């Protein structure tokens, strides 16, 4: 079991309903691949201390659960992934960073 935890930070705030749409489309896409066992996604909860973030403030966090490293590696070459990213980048530019890890608990 491996987790791929991704922090998504849109360059500018986007409406909540659009963030929900992004997360829904992302979840449907990865789950439709057959590579991902589960997806969990949540909005970032803003607090005053966010102004001190050294790199960026997250818009959302997404965690994929996969069987193994082979499944994770295959997610980076899924047909249609580049199209999904480009479409959302064209509407609302964003950055993503991630960590691949064993389950935390």
C-alpha positions as CSV (number, residue, x, y, z in Angstrom):
1,X,0.0,0.0,0.0
2,X,1.3,3.4,-0.9
3,X,-0.3,6.9,-0.6
4,X,0.3,9.8,-3.0
5,X,-0.6,13.0,-1.1
6,X,-0.9,16.1,-3.3
7,X,-1.1,19.7,-2.2
8,X,-2.8,21.9,-4.8
9,X,-2.3,25.6,-4.7
10,X,-4.1,27.8,-7.2
11,X,-2.3,31.0,-8.1
12,X,-5.4,33.0,-7.2
13,X,-8.4,32.2,-5.1
14,X,-11.1,30.4,-7.0
15,X,-14.8,30.1,-6.1
16,X,-15.6,27.1,-3.8
17,X,-17.9,25.6,-6.4
18,X,-15.1,25.6,-9.0
19,X,-12.7,24.0,-6.6
20,X,-15.3,21.4,-5.9
21,X,-15.6,20.8,-9.7
22,X,-11.8,20.4,-10.0
23,X,-11.7,17.9,-7.2
24,X,-14.7,16.0,-8.6
25,X,-13.2,15.8,-12.1
26,X,-9.8,14.7,-10.7
27,X,-11.4,12.0,-8.5
28,X,-13.5,10.7,-11.4
29,X,-10.5,10.6,-13.7
30,X,-8.1,8.8,-11.4
31,X,-10.8,6.3,-10.1
32,X,-11.7,5.6,-13.7
33,X,-8.2,4.5,-14.4
34,X,-8.5,1.3,-12.4
35,X,-5.1,2.1,-10.8
36,X,-6.3,4.0,-7.7
37,X,-8.0,2.2,-4.8
38,X,-9.4,5.3,-3.2
39,X,-9.3,9.1,-3.3
40,X,-9.9,11.6,-0.4
41,X,-9.9,15.3,-1.1
42,X,-10.6,18.3,1.1
43,X,-10.5,22.1,0.8
44,X,-7.7,23.9,2.8
45,X,-9.1,25.5,6.0
46,X,-7.8,29.1,6.0
47,X,-6.4,30.6,9.2
48,X,-4.6,33.9,9.9
49,X,-1.2,32.2,10.0
50,X,-1.5,31.4,6.3
51,X,0.2,34.7,5.6
52,X,3.4,33.2,6.9
53,X,3.5,30.3,4.5
54,X,7.0,30.3,3.0
55,X,6.0,28.9,-0.4
56,X,2.3,28.9,-1.0
57,X,-1.0,28.3,0.7
58,X,-2.8,25.2,-0.3
59,X,-6.2,25.4,-2.0
60,X,-6.9,21.7,-1.4
61,X,-5.2,18.4,-0.4
62,X,-5.8,15.2,-2.3
63,X,-4.7,11.7,-1.2
64,X,-4.7,8.7,-3.5
65,X,-4.4,5.1,-2.1
66,X,-2.7,2.7,-4.5
67,X,-1.7,-1.0,-4.2
68,X,2.0,-0.5,-4.9
69,X,4.7,1.6,-6.7
70,X,3.9,0.1,-10.1
71,X,0.4,1.5,-9.8
72,X,1.7,4.9,-8.6
73,X,4.2,5.0,-11.5
74,X,1.4,4.2,-14.0
75,X,-0.7,7.1,-12.8
76,X,1.9,9.5,-14.2
77,X,1.3,8.2,-17.7
78,X,-2.5,7.8,-17.7
79,X,-4.0,8.8,-21.0
80,X,-5.9,12.1,-20.6
81,X,-4.0,13.3,-17.6
82,X,-2.2,16.0,-19.5
83,X,-5.5,17.2,-21.0
84,X,-7.1,17.5,-17.6
85,X,-4.2,19.4,-16.2
86,X,-3.9,21.7,-19.2
87,X,-7.7,22.5,-19.2
88,X,-7.6,23.4,-15.5
89,X,-4.3,25.3,-15.8
90,X,-5.8,27.3,-18.6
91,X,-8.8,28.3,-16.5
92,X,-7.0,28.7,-13.1
93,X,-3.3,28.3,-13.0
94,X,-2.1,26.2,-10.1
95,X,0.9,24.4,-8.7
96,X,1.1,21.0,-7.1
97,X,3.5,19.3,-4.8
98,X,3.3,15.8,-3.5
99,X,4.7,13.2,-1.3
100,X,4.6,9.5,-1.9
101,X,4.6,7.5,1.4
102,X,3.3,4.6,3.3
103,X,0.1,5.1,5.3
104,X,0.6,7.5,8.2
105,X,-1.5,5.5,10.6
